Amino acid sequence: MRTRANAFARALWIVIPVAGVSRGKTRLAPVLAPAERARLNRRLLLRTLSVIACWRGDLQCCVVVSPCARALRIAARVGAVPLREPRPARGLNQAIRYAVGASSRRGARRVLILSCDLPQLSVSALAALTRCADAGSGLTIATDAAGTGTNALLLNADVRFGFSFGLDSRVRHGDAARSLGWALTVCARPELTFDLDTPQDLMRLQGAVTLRRSLRAMV
């Protein structure tokens, strides 16, 4: 029974697209210097991989796709699969499509595309996402707080799907699912909706951390 459960778990691969340790989070440039943004991107990637490792037990079925050598070295060091984005770079959606294809060739039956900028990501949120997918059919999505973007997407690995990450991707992904005759399941977990993009997001995160520290000090 456990062997079957393990085989089912291994059929799900996780794809994490990473723009780069130095290149990412340019919208935070007004409040963070380049070195600070690089440290933040590195920490976000490491934390995301750590949560996935706690959830899955290891990172053997986790692909980090990136044009960034530093991001790929981090992935390899902790046991994830580093996948260099083909050159010339053709954008986020082409990189994701490439990584999904690579995952499928390695045995993936389902694939979870997961944003790397979810500072509150948790094991329970990832488990809830997969439960939503198991209960529904077709495409499972976790949107951003505005309900317009896509922070996580779970689908079959062997289908030619029109990935449309970017502005208003929630609608485009829903349209793509309907064109394939798929139902769309939305997983609403705050850990999956809060993405760190803007100075306002950073202030909110810093405020939450300060509050947690204050509450611990009161106990």
FIZA-645039 format. One record per residue (C-alpha): residue in one letter; z, y, x. Coordinates in Angstrom, 2 decimals. Layout:
[rec "a" [Z Y X]]
...
This chain:
[rec "m" [0.00 0.00 0.00]]
[rec "r" [0.90 2.39 2.81]]
[rec "t" [-2.34 1.53 4.61]]
[rec "r" [-4.32 2.52 1.54]]
[rec "a" [-2.37 5.78 1.23]]
[rec "n" [-2.96 6.55 4.90]]
[rec "a" [-6.67 5.83 4.54]]
[rec "f" [-6.83 8.16 1.53]]
[rec "a" [-5.05 10.89 3.49]]
[rec "r" [-7.42 10.49 6.44]]
[rec "a" [-10.37 10.95 4.10]]
[rec "l" [-9.25 14.59 3.67]]
[rec "w" [-10.13 16.85 6.58]]
[rec "i" [-9.07 20.46 7.04]]
[rec "v" [-11.46 23.09 8.38]]
[rec "i" [-10.03 26.34 9.77]]
[rec "p" [-12.59 29.02 10.64]]
[rec "v" [-11.34 31.50 13.24]]
[rec "a" [-13.23 34.67 14.13]]
[rec "g" [-11.40 34.92 17.44]]
[rec "v" [-8.07 35.68 19.05]]
[rec "s" [-9.21 39.13 20.20]]
[rec "r" [-11.83 39.82 17.54]]
[rec "g" [-9.88 39.06 14.37]]
[rec "k" [-7.92 41.41 12.12]]
[rec "t" [-9.86 44.56 12.93]]
[rec "r" [-8.61 46.14 9.68]]
[rec "l" [-5.18 46.26 11.30]]
[rec "a" [-6.50 48.45 14.14]]
[rec "p" [-4.89 51.63 12.70]]
[rec "v" [-1.41 50.13 13.17]]
[rec "l" [-1.79 47.48 15.90]]
[rec "a" [-3.19 47.84 19.41]]
[rec "p" [-5.78 45.28 20.57]]
[rec "a" [-3.18 43.27 22.51]]
[rec "e" [-0.87 43.23 19.48]]
[rec "r" [-3.67 42.04 17.21]]
[rec "a" [-4.50 39.27 19.68]]
[rec "r" [-0.86 38.13 19.70]]
[rec "l" [-0.81 38.21 15.91]]
[rec "n" [-4.01 36.16 15.65]]
[rec "r" [-2.66 33.62 18.10]]
[rec "r" [0.60 33.30 16.19]]
[rec "l" [-1.17 32.97 12.85]]
[rec "l" [-3.37 30.17 14.19]]
[rec "l" [-0.46 28.34 15.79]]
[rec "r" [1.65 28.65 12.66]]
[rec "t" [-1.18 27.40 10.44]]
[rec "l" [-1.72 24.39 12.67]]
[rec "s" [2.03 23.73 12.81]]
[rec "v" [2.30 23.67 9.01]]
[rec "i" [-0.68 21.34 8.74]]
[rec "a" [0.82 19.03 11.37]]
[rec "c" [4.09 18.90 9.43]]
[rec "w" [2.16 18.15 6.26]]
[rec "r" [-0.18 15.50 7.66]]
[rec "g" [1.87 14.14 10.55]]
[rec "d" [-0.74 15.16 13.14]]
[rec "l" [-3.89 17.26 13.55]]
[rec "q" [-6.43 14.49 14.13]]
[rec "c" [-8.30 15.44 10.94]]
[rec "c" [-8.11 19.21 11.41]]
[rec "v" [-11.14 21.12 12.75]]
[rec "v" [-10.91 24.62 14.18]]
[rec "v" [-14.39 26.15 14.24]]
[rec "s" [-14.79 29.33 16.25]]
[rec "p" [-16.97 31.14 18.78]]
[rec "c" [-13.76 32.02 20.65]]
[rec "a" [-12.86 29.92 23.70]]
[rec "r" [-9.19 30.95 23.48]]
[rec "a" [-8.92 29.78 19.86]]
[rec "l" [-10.58 26.48 20.74]]
[rec "r" [-8.22 25.92 23.68]]
[rec "i" [-5.24 26.51 21.39]]
[rec "a" [-6.64 23.98 18.91]]
[rec "a" [-7.23 21.36 21.59]]
[rec "r" [-3.80 21.88 23.13]]
[rec "v" [-1.97 21.05 19.90]]
[rec "g" [-4.20 18.10 18.98]]
[rec "a" [-6.70 19.61 16.54]]
[rec "v" [-10.47 19.14 16.86]]
[rec "p" [-12.06 22.19 18.55]]
[rec "l" [-15.59 22.91 17.37]]
[rec "r" [-17.58 25.70 18.95]]
[rec "e" [-19.66 27.67 16.48]]
[rec "p" [-23.39 27.29 17.21]]
[rec "r" [-25.14 30.15 18.96]]
[rec "p" [-26.43 32.54 17.99]]
[rec "a" [-23.62 33.05 15.49]]
[rec "r" [-24.89 33.25 11.93]]
[rec "g" [-21.72 34.25 10.14]]
[rec "l" [-18.65 32.72 8.55]]
[rec "n" [-20.36 30.65 5.88]]
[rec "q" [-22.79 29.02 8.30]]
[rec "a" [-19.88 28.19 10.61]]
[rec "i" [-18.00 26.57 7.72]]
[rec "r" [-21.06 24.59 6.68]]
[rec "y" [-21.46 23.37 10.26]]
[rec "a" [-17.79 22.31 10.45]]
[rec "v" [-17.92 20.53 7.09]]
[rec "g" [-20.95 18.57 8.26]]
[rec "a" [-19.15 17.63 11.47]]
[rec "s" [-16.11 16.51 9.47]]
[rec "s" [-18.25 14.41 7.16]]
[rec "r" [-19.83 12.64 10.13]]
[rec "r" [-16.32 11.84 11.38]]
[rec "g" [-15.43 10.15 8.09]]
[rec "a" [-14.26 12.97 5.81]]
[rec "r" [-14.75 12.34 2.11]]
[rec "r" [-13.06 15.57 1.05]]
[rec "v" [-12.61 18.77 2.97]]
[rec "l" [-10.18 21.67 2.67]]
[rec "i" [-11.40 24.99 4.02]]
[rec "l" [-8.28 26.99 4.79]]
[rec "s" [-7.86 30.60 5.82]]
[rec "c" [-5.92 31.19 9.01]]
[rec "d" [-4.23 34.42 7.87]]
[rec "l" [-1.67 33.03 5.41]]
[rec "p" [1.69 33.92 7.00]]
[rec "q" [3.70 32.27 4.21]]
[rec "l" [1.76 28.99 4.21]]
[rec "s" [4.00 26.00 3.53]]
[rec "v" [3.84 22.24 3.35]]
[rec "s" [4.78 22.34 -0.33]]
[rec "a" [1.91 24.73 -1.08]]
[rec "l" [-0.62 22.47 0.63]]
[rec "a" [0.78 19.46 -1.22]]
[rec "a" [0.48 21.39 -4.51]]
[rec "l" [-3.11 22.27 -3.70]]
[rec "t" [-4.06 18.64 -3.18]]
[rec "r" [-2.22 17.63 -6.37]]
[rec "c" [-4.29 20.20 -8.28]]
[rec "a" [-7.42 18.70 -6.76]]
[rec "d" [-6.35 15.15 -7.62]]
[rec "a" [-5.58 16.15 -11.21]]
[rec "g" [-8.86 18.01 -11.70]]
[rec "s" [-12.40 17.37 -10.64]]
[rec "g" [-15.01 19.15 -8.61]]
[rec "l" [-13.76 22.27 -6.88]]
[rec "t" [-10.18 23.43 -6.30]]
[rec "i" [-9.61 26.99 -5.19]]
[rec "a" [-6.71 29.20 -4.15]]
[rec "t" [-7.60 32.86 -4.49]]
[rec "d" [-6.19 35.92 -2.81]]
[rec "a" [-3.63 38.12 -4.58]]
[rec "a" [-6.36 40.16 -6.24]]
[rec "g" [-7.97 37.01 -7.65]]
[rec "t" [-11.37 37.95 -6.20]]
[rec "g" [-11.37 36.29 -2.78]]
[rec "t" [-10.98 32.70 -1.58]]
[rec "n" [-8.11 31.65 0.70]]
[rec "a" [-8.52 27.89 0.30]]
[rec "l" [-11.24 25.65 -1.08]]
[rec "l" [-11.08 21.87 -1.55]]
[rec "l" [-14.19 19.87 -2.38]]
[rec "n" [-16.18 16.74 -1.59]]
[rec "a" [-17.50 16.74 1.96]]
[rec "d" [-20.88 15.15 1.28]]
[rec "v" [-22.26 17.74 -1.18]]
[rec "r" [-24.54 20.62 -0.23]]
[rec "f" [-22.34 23.42 -1.49]]
[rec "g" [-23.16 27.13 -1.34]]
[rec "f" [-20.22 28.55 0.58]]
[rec "s" [-19.83 32.26 -0.13]]
[rec "f" [-16.69 33.39 1.63]]
[rec "g" [-16.38 37.14 1.72]]
[rec "l" [-16.19 39.91 -0.86]]
[rec "d" [-15.86 38.61 -4.45]]
[rec "s" [-16.20 35.00 -3.28]]
[rec "r" [-14.10 33.68 -6.18]]
[rec "v" [-16.89 34.35 -8.67]]
[rec "r" [-19.63 33.05 -6.40]]
[rec "h" [-17.75 29.84 -5.67]]
[rec "g" [-17.14 29.35 -9.37]]
[rec "d" [-20.83 29.84 -10.11]]
[rec "a" [-21.76 27.35 -7.38]]
[rec "a" [-19.36 24.77 -8.84]]
[rec "r" [-20.81 25.18 -12.34]]
[rec "s" [-24.35 24.81 -11.00]]
[rec "l" [-23.30 21.36 -9.73]]
[rec "g" [-21.65 20.47 -13.04]]
[rec "w" [-18.18 20.65 -11.50]]
[rec "a" [-14.99 21.80 -13.13]]
[rec "l" [-13.10 24.56 -11.33]]
[rec "t" [-9.36 24.14 -10.77]]
[rec "v" [-7.28 27.10 -9.60]]
[rec "c" [-4.08 26.50 -7.62]]
[rec "a" [-1.75 29.47 -8.02]]
[rec "r" [0.85 29.41 -5.26]]
[rec "p" [2.15 32.66 -3.70]]
[rec "e" [2.07 31.09 -0.23]]
[rec "l" [-1.69 30.67 -0.63]]
[rec "t" [-2.46 34.02 -2.23]]
[rec "f" [-0.81 36.30 0.32]]
[rec "d" [-3.28 36.88 3.15]]
[rec "l" [-2.65 39.30 5.99]]
[rec "d" [-5.59 41.71 6.04]]
[rec "t" [-4.48 45.31 5.75]]
[rec "p" [-1.70 47.57 7.08]]
[rec "q" [-0.14 47.37 3.61]]
[rec "d" [-0.04 43.57 3.88]]
[rec "l" [1.65 43.87 7.26]]
[rec "m" [4.27 46.24 5.87]]
[rec "r" [4.93 43.85 3.00]]
[rec "l" [5.35 40.93 5.42]]
[rec "q" [7.66 42.89 7.70]]
[rec "g" [9.72 43.92 4.68]]
[rec "a" [10.04 40.30 3.54]]
[rec "v" [11.15 39.20 7.01]]
[rec "t" [13.75 41.98 7.15]]
[rec "l" [15.08 40.99 3.74]]
[rec "r" [15.40 37.32 4.73]]
[rec "r" [17.28 38.28 7.88]]
[rec "s" [19.64 40.51 5.89]]
[rec "l" [20.35 37.75 3.38]]
[rec "r" [21.07 35.24 6.18]]
[rec "a" [23.47 37.71 7.75]]
[rec "m" [25.39 37.95 4.45]]
[rec "v" [25.98 34.19 4.21]]
